Amino acid sequence: MDIVDVYVFVLAGFVGYQVISRVPALLHTPLMAATNAISGISLVGSLVAAGSGRNTVATVLGVIAVACAMANVVGGFLITDRMLRMFRRTGTTNK
């Protein structure tokens, strides 16, 4: 693994943390769909990294990234569904 790859990984993690931590709590619900889309893009990237076959470290990190991205996508959709159910009118039969 090249030192540039490690640098990009650490920088992406730092920037991602800074961006998410600065979003006000009021905006978390409206931004959930966009976050799910971004998680889907990171899932595709992690699948590419896991299947690149460059070396064992890249494959292991790719598999870990796939697991984290999948947890993020599934959790995002579950939270979005829960939030949308909160805004349904009582007495409707649609699921």
C-alpha positions as CSV (number, residue, x, y, z in Angstrom):
1,M,0.0,0.0,0.0
2,D,1.3,3.4,-1.0
3,I,1.8,6.2,1.5
4,V,-0.5,8.4,-0.7
5,D,-3.3,5.8,-0.2
6,V,-3.0,6.1,3.6
7,Y,-2.9,9.9,3.3
8,V,-6.1,10.0,1.3
9,F,-7.8,7.6,3.7
10,V,-6.9,9.6,6.8
11,L,-7.8,12.9,5.1
12,A,-11.1,11.6,3.9
13,G,-12.0,10.3,7.4
14,F,-11.1,13.7,8.9
15,V,-13.0,15.7,6.4
16,G,-16.0,13.4,6.7
17,Y,-16.0,13.8,10.4
18,Q,-15.7,17.5,10.3
19,V,-18.6,17.9,7.7
20,I,-21.0,15.6,9.6
21,S,-20.2,17.1,13.1
22,R,-21.0,20.6,11.9
23,V,-24.5,19.9,10.6
24,P,-27.1,21.3,13.0
25,A,-29.5,18.7,14.5
26,L,-32.4,20.3,12.8
27,L,-31.0,19.5,9.4
28,H,-30.2,15.8,10.0
29,T,-33.6,14.5,8.9
30,P,-33.8,16.4,5.6
31,L,-30.3,15.5,4.7
32,M,-30.7,11.8,5.4
33,A,-31.6,10.9,1.8
34,A,-28.5,12.7,0.5
35,T,-26.4,10.9,3.1
36,N,-27.8,7.6,2.0
37,A,-26.8,8.4,-1.6
38,I,-23.3,9.3,-0.5
39,S,-23.1,6.1,1.5
40,G,-24.1,4.2,-1.6
41,I,-21.3,5.8,-3.5
42,S,-18.8,4.9,-0.8
43,L,-20.1,1.3,-0.9
44,V,-19.3,1.1,-4.5
45,G,-15.8,2.5,-3.9
46,S,-15.2,0.0,-1.1
47,L,-16.4,-2.9,-3.3
48,V,-13.8,-1.8,-5.9
49,A,-11.1,-1.6,-3.2
50,A,-12.1,-5.0,-1.8
51,G,-12.0,-6.6,-5.2
52,S,-8.9,-4.9,-6.5
53,G,-6.6,-7.8,-5.6
54,R,-3.6,-5.5,-5.1
55,N,-2.6,-7.1,-1.8
56,T,-4.0,-8.6,1.3
57,V,-4.1,-5.3,3.3
58,A,-6.1,-3.6,0.5
59,T,-8.5,-6.5,0.4
60,V,-9.0,-6.6,4.2
61,L,-9.5,-2.8,4.4
62,G,-11.9,-3.1,1.5
63,V,-14.0,-5.7,3.2
64,I,-14.0,-3.6,6.4
65,A,-15.1,-0.6,4.4
66,V,-17.9,-2.7,2.7
67,A,-19.2,-3.8,6.1
68,C,-19.1,-0.2,7.5
69,A,-20.8,1.3,4.3
70,M,-23.5,-1.4,4.4
71,A,-24.2,-0.7,8.0
72,N,-24.4,3.0,7.2
73,V,-26.8,2.5,4.3
74,V,-29.1,0.1,6.1
75,G,-29.1,2.2,9.2
76,G,-29.8,5.3,7.2
77,F,-32.8,3.8,5.5
78,L,-34.2,2.4,8.8
79,I,-33.9,5.9,10.4
80,T,-35.5,7.5,7.3
81,D,-38.4,5.1,7.4
82,R,-38.9,5.7,11.1
83,M,-38.8,9.5,10.6
84,L,-41.3,9.3,7.8
85,R,-43.7,7.1,9.9
86,M,-43.6,9.9,12.6
87,F,-45.2,12.3,10.1
88,R,-48.0,10.0,8.9
89,R,-51.5,10.9,9.7
90,T,-53.2,8.7,12.2
91,G,-56.0,6.5,10.7
92,T,-54.3,5.9,7.3
93,T,-53.9,2.3,6.3
94,N,-50.9,2.7,3.9
95,K,-47.8,1.0,5.0
